[in-house]
Amino acid sequence: MIYDEYKIGKPIPKITNECVFKGTLIKKNWYGKKQLRFLKLVDSGELQYYKGQNELKGSITIGPMTEIKRTEKTVLNITCLKKKREYILI
């Protein structure tokens, strides 16, 4: 285990790229059409989405340069400042 230099005694968890959450999402593409995607959140902070169960379509890395805003009851806007892209999850 790796220990944090500021909080001695509390181990920092290792990133193992294990799946933390699986589910489905509906997202808007660049033309405003809705698309159904399979979602996988990995413990490294990467949100991967697939068409079907195994065709990787893209990924979003959630980190300090990412803004997540809830605009409506069921709508999330994820803005990645590093890629300069905005994702709309319904």
C-alpha positions as CSV (number, residue, x, y, z in Angstrom):
1,M,0.0,0.0,0.0
2,I,1.1,3.6,-0.7
3,Y,0.7,6.0,2.2
4,D,-0.3,9.7,1.8
5,E,2.5,12.0,3.0
6,Y,0.0,14.3,4.8
7,K,-2.1,11.7,6.5
8,I,0.3,9.0,7.7
9,G,-1.4,5.8,8.6
10,K,-4.3,6.0,6.1
11,P,-3.4,4.0,2.9
12,I,-4.3,5.4,-0.5
13,P,-6.3,2.9,-2.5
14,K,-4.6,1.5,-5.6
15,I,-6.1,2.1,-9.0
16,T,-6.8,-1.3,-10.5
17,N,-9.2,-0.3,-13.3
18,E,-12.0,-2.4,-11.9
19,C,-15.5,-1.6,-12.8
20,V,-17.3,0.4,-10.1
21,F,-20.7,0.9,-11.8
22,K,-22.4,-0.5,-14.9
23,G,-25.6,0.7,-16.4
24,T,-27.2,2.4,-19.4
25,L,-27.4,6.0,-20.4
26,I,-29.1,8.1,-23.0
27,K,-26.9,10.8,-24.4
28,K,-27.3,13.5,-27.0
29,N,-25.0,13.5,-30.0
30,W,-23.7,16.6,-31.7
31,Y,-26.8,16.8,-33.9
32,G,-29.2,16.7,-30.9
33,K,-30.4,13.1,-31.4
34,K,-30.7,10.8,-28.5
35,Q,-28.6,7.7,-28.3
36,L,-28.8,4.7,-26.0
37,R,-25.3,3.6,-24.7
38,F,-24.0,1.0,-22.2
39,L,-22.0,2.7,-19.4
40,K,-19.1,1.5,-17.4
41,L,-17.4,3.6,-14.6
42,V,-13.9,2.4,-13.7
43,D,-12.3,3.3,-10.4
44,S,-9.6,5.4,-12.1
45,G,-12.3,8.0,-12.9
46,E,-12.9,7.0,-16.5
47,L,-16.4,6.8,-17.8
48,Q,-16.5,4.4,-20.8
49,Y,-19.6,4.1,-23.0
50,Y,-20.3,1.3,-25.5
51,K,-22.6,0.7,-28.4
52,G,-24.0,-2.7,-27.5
53,Q,-22.1,-4.6,-24.9
54,N,-18.5,-4.6,-26.3
55,E,-18.1,-1.9,-29.0
56,L,-16.3,1.0,-27.3
57,K,-17.6,4.3,-28.6
58,G,-15.8,6.7,-26.3
59,S,-14.7,7.6,-22.9
60,I,-14.7,10.6,-20.5
61,T,-12.1,11.0,-17.8
62,I,-13.6,12.5,-14.7
63,G,-10.9,14.5,-12.9
64,P,-10.1,18.0,-11.6
65,M,-10.6,19.5,-15.1
66,T,-14.2,18.2,-15.4
67,E,-17.3,20.1,-14.4
68,I,-20.5,18.2,-13.8
69,K,-23.7,20.1,-13.6
70,R,-27.3,19.0,-13.0
71,T,-29.5,21.1,-15.2
72,E,-32.8,19.3,-14.9
73,K,-34.1,16.5,-12.7
74,T,-32.8,13.7,-15.0
75,V,-30.2,15.6,-17.1
76,L,-26.4,16.0,-16.4
77,N,-24.0,18.2,-18.3
78,I,-20.4,16.9,-18.1
79,T,-17.9,19.5,-19.4
80,C,-14.4,18.3,-20.0
81,L,-12.2,21.4,-20.1
82,K,-9.1,19.3,-21.1
83,K,-10.9,18.0,-24.3
84,K,-13.1,21.1,-24.6
85,R,-16.2,19.0,-25.0
86,E,-19.6,18.9,-23.5
87,Y,-21.5,15.7,-22.9
88,I,-25.3,15.7,-22.1
89,L,-26.5,12.6,-20.2
90,I,-30.3,12.2,-20.0
